[in-house]
């Protein structure tokens, strides 16, 4: 069967953290469980403990499939079927695959197998394949009709299945790569249980326990997770990546900024406090370079501020200098109404930008990577959130900004500034109070 690639890319992640909460949802899951058990034709029944785990897994799978089906689009959900990708959840890969295979055979689920794709331009064995997308799953009309027959319409799924908060989840990814002009995200890696990983989980748990107790309007909060990157890099010591991400496909970080401003925390309006040129300031601090003396760090005589900012962002998000503007940078500039002329190429701007920012002149070989900057920013943000927590102030991170109740804006801005300046020994500018 042929599928639209855009539909497959729009699939929602199966986090396996939803569970049935209504009588209707439990009834539907029980029907599915009985169908699977009858289909399996096992010679021996599962042990009581294994059967309980199996039933929980069915509930979470059905929840994820139905929630994906309720979204705009084709209704696909995705999940790696590799056993290594199930290290951070209680459901094991074997259990997941047994259930999904049964559902496919029963006609309740449609499956598009993922895996590596053959590289038609391969020249030798080392590049004969490149990573493909993860396996996709989709609830069929048969499953949706069965749910409808038991009183669960697809539009009401979230009333019957709820997401379980995730309070101490950390993930690890390998380095990303590129194939045929497309960036391929790093594969999931197993998170070993060590003193370091338990310490990371412990900090995350304390912050999340406080945050999930609050009341939110305009968003739902199921916790924060930390995702570390480049776990296969020789210098990796849980010091690369580590950014804080909201849990769930509808978390507040995925809202546009104008929508985030409408959030209320414990009934109070919020402000979003932004750190000006966060990565650039952190890099100066890490390397001991003084900041430019101008009030606007991006101001370079004769150059558009938007172009300078785009050049810096593109560079700090890469491991070396680009040979041309990345497509994403050009799209962002176009969206901002900036016309990139023939004399405004990425290489053409380089001499002036590097003259203004000596800290970047040896960027490819300086020993600091984009993932190092991300880690340092995330650690400073965690520290600021912990300090605010001790003051009873709720703070939701959006990478280089914090959302806080409006009445606590001045206090939060001061704590953010002090935390970052103490860690990096350079000036930081926090905006967003007005």
Long-range contacts (C-beta under 8 A, 24 or more apart in sequence): 3-112, 3-136, 4-74, 7-73, 7-74, 7-76, 8-74, 8-76, 8-78, 8-112, 8-133, 8-136, 9-133, 10-73, 10-74, 10-76, 11-68, 11-76, 11-77, 11-78, 11-136, 12-64, 12-67, 12-68, 12-71, 12-76, 12-77, 12-78, 12-249, 13-77, 13-78, 13-79, 13-249, 14-61, 14-64, 14-65, 14-68, 14-77, 14-78, 14-79, 14-137, 15-64, 15-89, 15-163, 15-166, 15-247, 15-248, 16-57, 16-60, 16-61, 16-64, 16-79, 16-89, 16-91, 16-96, 17-60, 17-89, 17-163, 17-164, 17-166, 17-222, 17-247, 18-60, 18-63, 18-64, 18-67, 18-161, 18-162, 18-163, 18-164, 19-56, 19-59, 19-60, 19-63, 19-161, 19-162, 19-164, 20-59, 20-62, 20-63, 20-160, 20-161, 21-160, 21-161, 21-162, 22-159, 22-160, 24-150, 24-151, 24-152, 24-160, 25-59, 25-63, 25-152, 25-160, 25-161, 26-59, 27-150, 28-62, 28-146, 28-147, 28-150, 28-152, 29-55, 29-58, 29-59, 29-62, 31-146, 31-150, 32-58, 32-62, 32-103, 32-108, 33-58, 35-106, 35-108, 36-99, 36-102, 36-103, 36-106, 39-102, 39-105, 39-106, 40-98, 40-102, 53-90, 53-91, 53-95, 54-95, 54-99, 56-90, 56-91, 57-91, 57-95, 57-96, 57-99, 58-99, 60-91, 61-96, 61-99, 61-100, 61-103, 62-161, 63-157, 63-161, 65-109, 65-137, 65-138, 65-139, 65-143, 66-139, 66-144, 66-147, 66-152, 66-154, 66-157, 66-161, 67-157, 67-158, 67-161, 67-249, 68-138, 68-139, 69-138, 69-139, 69-144, 69-154, 69-157, 70-154, 70-155, 70-157, 70-158, 71-249, 74-138, 75-138, 75-139, 76-112, 76-136, 76-137, 76-138, 77-136, 77-137, 77-138, 78-114, 78-133, 78-134, 78-135, 78-136, 78-137, 79-134, 79-135, 79-137, 80-114, 80-134, 80-135, 80-188, 81-114, 81-134, 81-135, 82-188, 84-188, 84-189, 84-190, 85-188, 87-190, 87-191, 88-169, 88-170, 88-171, 88-191, 100-137, 103-143, 107-140, 107-142, 108-139, 108-140, 108-142, 108-143, 108-146, 109-137, 109-138, 109-139, 109-140, 109-143, 110-137, 110-138, 110-139, 110-140, 111-135, 111-136, 111-137, 111-138, 112-136, 112-137, 112-138, 119-179, 119-180, 121-180, 130-177, 130-179, 130-180, 130-184, 131-177, 131-179, 131-184, 131-187, 163-220, 163-222, 163-247, 163-248, 164-222, 165-208, 165-212, 165-221, 165-222, 165-223, 165-247, 166-208, 166-222, 166-223, 166-225, 166-247, 167-204, 167-205, 167-208, 167-209, 167-212, 167-223, 168-201, 168-202, 168-204, 168-205, 168-208, 169-204, 169-223, 169-225, 169-226, 169-247, 170-197, 170-200, 170-201, 170-204, 170-225, 170-226, 170-227, 170-228, 171-225, 171-226, 171-227, 171-228, 172-227, 172-228, 172-231, 173-227, 173-228, 173-229, 173-230, 173-231, 173-241, 174-230, 174-231, 174-232, 175-229, 175-230, 175-232, 175-233, 176-229, 186-229, 186-230, 186-231, 186-232, 189-231, 189-232, 196-237, 196-238, 197-238, 200-226, 200-238, 200-242, 203-382, 203-386, 206-386, 206-389, 207-382, 207-385, 207-386, 207-389, 210-389, 210-394, 211-394, 211-396, 214-265, 214-266, 214-394, 215-265, 215-266, 215-267, 216-252, 216-263, 216-264, 216-265, 217-263, 217-264, 217-267, 218-252, 218-259, 218-262, 218-263, 218-264, 219-250, 219-251, 219-252, 219-255, 219-260, 219-263, 220-248, 220-250, 220-251, 221-246, 221-251, 221-252, 221-396, 222-246, 222-247, 222-248, 222-251, 223-247, 224-397, 226-378, 228-375, 229-371, 229-374, 230-369, 230-371, 233-371, 239-372, 239-375, 240-369, 240-371, 240-372, 240-374, 240-375, 241-371, 241-374, 241-375, 241-378, 242-374, 242-375, 242-378, 242-379, 243-374, 243-377, 243-378, 243-399, 244-378, 244-381, 244-382, 244-397, 244-399, 246-396, 252-396, 252-398, 252-403, 253-398, 253-399, 260-398, 260-403, 263-403, 265-394, 265-396, 265-403, 265-404, 265-405, 266-394, 266-405, 268-405, 268-406, 268-407, 269-405, 269-406, 270-403, 270-404, 270-405, 270-406, 271-403, 271-404, 271-406, 271-409, 271-432, 271-433, 272-398, 272-401, 272-402, 272-403, 272-432, 273-401, 273-402, 273-403, 273-404, 273-409, 273-412, 273-413, 273-416, 273-430, 273-431, 273-432, 273-433, 274-400, 274-401, 274-430, 274-431, 274-432, 275-400, 275-401, 275-416, 275-420, 275-428, 275-429, 275-430, 276-428, 276-429, 276-430, 276-431, 277-312, 277-429, 278-377, 278-400, 278-420, 278-428, 279-312, 279-313, 279-316, 279-370, 279-373, 279-377, 279-400, 280-312, 280-316, 280-357, 281-420, 281-424, 281-426, 281-427, 281-428, 282-373, 282-376, 282-377, 282-380, 282-420, 282-424, 283-316, 283-359, 283-360, 283-368, 283-373, 284-359, 284-424, 284-426, 285-423, 285-424, 285-425, 285-426, 286-368, 286-372, 286-373, 286-376, 286-424, 287-359, 287-366, 287-368, 289-358, 289-359, 290-426, 291-426, 291-427, 292-356, 292-357, 300-352, 300-353, 300-356, 302-352, 303-349, 303-352, 303-353, 304-338, 304-344, 306-333, 306-336, 306-338, 307-333, 307-338, 307-340, 307-344, 307-349, 308-349, 308-353, 310-338, 311-346, 311-349, 311-350, 311-353, 312-353, 312-357, 312-360, 314-346, 315-360, 315-363, 316-363, 316-370, 316-373, 317-370, 318-370, 319-364, 319-369, 319-370, 320-363, 320-364, 321-346, 321-350, 321-363, 321-364, 322-346, 323-347, 376-423, 376-424, 379-423, 380-419, 380-420, 380-423, 380-424, 383-419, 383-423, 384-412, 384-415, 384-416, 384-419, 384-420, 387-415, 387-419, 388-412, 388-415, 391-415, 401-432, 409-433
